[in-house]
């Protein structure tokens, strides 16, 4: 499976992004939503920041205090045995979890899809009680003139998915939480089918340990029901421990093509493809037996969370999938895959 | 807080209920939905069954095989160290969970609200892939002429909440999964407010360990969004580890009164009350500092899961709350509480 990575990769790295707050540093820019808007390619970048670390003995992190309406910092001593730092994304203390960084969404613009001008200020930043640990992983879907942005809102209340919309990428309207905890990886099918909208989503079922993909339907994009299990994990495969929607599905002749992520027990994140029925998208027609895209380059195999390629958006043009992807939860890469090659990986 | 238990308590016990399958035994009848229908009080009982146990060395349980469309049995040796029986409701093996019984919903009818005639066959039984471990904990809400039944659908895909409706309690129409895993304890506010329906629900957030109550809104009772956190656990209190809606809320002069359950770290389940704003039910006006109803009698303190009172339904009449409740996950009790007393427990 040929993956054509841009020679400029990674096309955006943390040093390209100014922190949004004094005394903070950007530790990751990854998992971007993608849209065409007028003559430009727009990305909504997930930018992960933390306070500049001042001592090797202490981990400094930050979160929104909703009561005060501002970002506050917190410190965790490395020597304290009650602090668990085993996952680089988390600090676990007394059965409570904190994130080691706080993410916001930042707009980037490009004429050629490779070289981006990055906004100076957040487009969407933590502002609600549901967002106090940050906003993450935007997916953009254009329906009519409106661009809908699903994003993950994280707080001590749980991992939820929220919806915002914009007409111009200048002002964004928030529509609240559309999927209750724990739910993420929400991607909309970009048109109504028989008057109903569909969303891929990834609830988590702790009792039975499942991280599977489901599909829901809606009359209005705001309220979701008729949840159906869409596809499950595959023992021993590259998507054996978790999977979730990546980019919003694209319509091809055979149905809806979804590029999704999966991880194995070593937490190696790859991309695969699944083809859904055009009229009944809760039916899986075929699915990649093997990944279509694996972490192979230096910047994919090393970073904040090593061994990850993860997409929230792509452009589909002339039988080419132009994929923007997070590399090692650190930087953004660009790669092109031929639709023909991808369809050849599908296993009915 | 005076609780007037019926002298006939428990009013329904497992020996009152015929098993639905040959070779099975009823181990629990509890957590019933409640409705008035014509001149009768109707209960939709949760009936938990299992194969008759034939050996002390083996646990026999049963589940629906959706492919075959029938209930199959499975056996787990007590001597096998890979089988974990520490929770009487579960068997955990190789990180997979099974239930020790399978539940269905059974109709019971009464003229006086105390003495019930119990149907011979299930009203709603496991029939879908989402229900293969059974259907549980129905809540009934009458809206217009239609009675809506939310119930918990359990399967290896997760713990979800499904919706059915009926006009006559003879035939039931299924409407699919309305809350994705993991979610239960779903109770509807029984009328639209400014054209929107509201549901209390209890998602589970494993990363942050929360078992809190949320509220969602809907245009049609089928699709749900605008999820808001309603009320959380209280450290050191009777509702410190989990809580969830009990009966559908009842309208009183001051707002919506919800009788909910909470559990402490000893897994002791009590009932409490919370008052929600009449027009903006996502706002909590007041909440019981102490339980209004605790497991105290022999049949509440001993049984399949000891130390539990749990309600899915009540009747509100002449300032009295007539509560049907599951006792120790084994039998059904009936108790009356005065609205005046309950309101006096509320802490603004």
Interface residues (C-beta under 8 A of the other chain):
Chain A: X95 X96 X97 X129 X130 X156 X157 X158 X159 X160 X175 X176 X177 X178 X179 X180 X181 X182 X183 X201 X203 X204 X205 X206 X207 X208 X209 X210 X212 X214 X216 X217 X218 X219 X220 X222 X223 X224 X225 X226 X227 X228 X229 X232
Chain B: X95 X96 X97 X129 X130 X156 X157 X158 X159 X160 X175 X176 X177 X178 X179 X180 X181 X182 X183 X201 X203 X204 X205 X206 X207 X208 X209 X210 X212 X214 X216 X217 X218 X219 X220 X222 X223 X224 X225 X226 X227 X228 X229 X232
